[in-house]
Amino acid sequence: MKRCAVHRSRVHYADRPSQFGHLYHAADQADRPEVMRPIVLVHGGYWTTEFALTIETAIARQYAERGALVWNIEYRRVGEEGGGWPNTGRDVVAAIGALDGPVRAGLDPDVAARVDWDAVAVVGHSAGGQLAVWASAQLGARTATTRIDTVVAQAAALDLVAAGRVARPSVVNLLGGPYESRPERYRSASPVDLEPIDAHIVVIHGDKDTAIAVEHSREYVRRVAERGQSVELIVVGEEGHDAFVDPRSACNRRTIRALGL
């Protein structure tokens, strides 16, 4: 695919230091398709400040080169003031909601006119996959002026109750205590326990993942499909957990295909 110049801008969706995102799109009008898909990227990293939105920079640029409008978001994480549950989740909800306001307001008019605001995709990797599914559900797959039609959960943490029962440290730190002391908090944050949403969920997982086993995605898909969720599972052979942040990987190619880019 032909590469093109990409424009990046920083947009704040609220006033805390981590409540911002990077917005990407093709810089030159000639490189923009007639219809541009808006994609929200939610990075992973155990919900902690050890990782930031920059781990998705190469992916964001690649998707913009392929004609998308990409909103790569940051959010408050464990290890900074205000981070942890529920604020971490609420920030992602607010960042998606910013498509109605500061994101659209900051766009070049030519870009804004090309974007299909009824075809928003929310893509989250690992911990970001939990946040992507959870936030989309809280919004009912809609903002005031946009519709989320696709959620892509990449090697995602989709069952926080199961993780809490085995005291997985990252999940316990996110939710502020052990499962036994706050089971309802775990359940309400856990994507597998949410009601179906009016969007198609694509779950993609590498079969060599040693951080989150592919069986967790299989079980998620089985359980939510039984409740009527539109969902599909794509298992990618011979790739592991971090493949999704490598633009050259098969996991990323399957994501691109799911997004129609």
Stockholm file with secondary structure:
# STOCKHOLM 1.0

chainA/1-261         MKRCAVHRSRVHYADRPSQFGHLYHAADQADRPEVMRPIVLVHGGYWTTEFALTIETAIARQYAERGALVWNIEYRRVGEEGGGWPNTGRDVVAAIGALDGPVRAGLDPDVAARVDWDAVAVVGHSAGGQLAVWASAQLGARTATTRIDTVVAQAAALDLVAAGRVARPSVVNLLGGPYESRPERYRSASPVDLEPIDAHIVVIHGDKDTAIAVEHSREYVRRVAERGQSVELIVVGEEGHDAFVDPRSACNRRTIRALGL
#=GR chainA/1-261 SS CCCCCEEEEEEESSSSTTCEEEEEEESSGGGSCSSBCEEEEECCSTTBTTSCGGGGHHHHHHHHHTTCEEEEECCCCBTSTTCSTTHHHHHHHHHHHGGGTHHHHTSCHHHHHHBCTTCEEEEEETHHHHHHHHHHHHTTTBCSSCBEEEEEEESCCCCHHHHHHTTCHHHHHHHTSCGGGCHHHHHHHCGGGSCCCSSEEEEEEETTCSSSCHHHHHHHHHHHHHTTCCEEEEEETTCCGGGGGCTTSHHHHHHHHHHTC
#=GC SS_cons         CCCCCEEEEEEESSSSTTCEEEEEEESSGGGSCSSBCEEEEECCSTTBTTSCGGGGHHHHHHHHHTTCEEEEECCCCBTSTTCSTTHHHHHHHHHHHGGGTHHHHTSCHHHHHHBCTTCEEEEEETHHHHHHHHHHHHTTTBCSSCBEEEEEEESCCCCHHHHHHTTCHHHHHHHTSCGGGCHHHHHHHCGGGSCCCSSEEEEEEETTCSSSCHHHHHHHHHHHHHTTCCEEEEEETTCCGGGGGCTTSHHHHHHHHHHTC
//
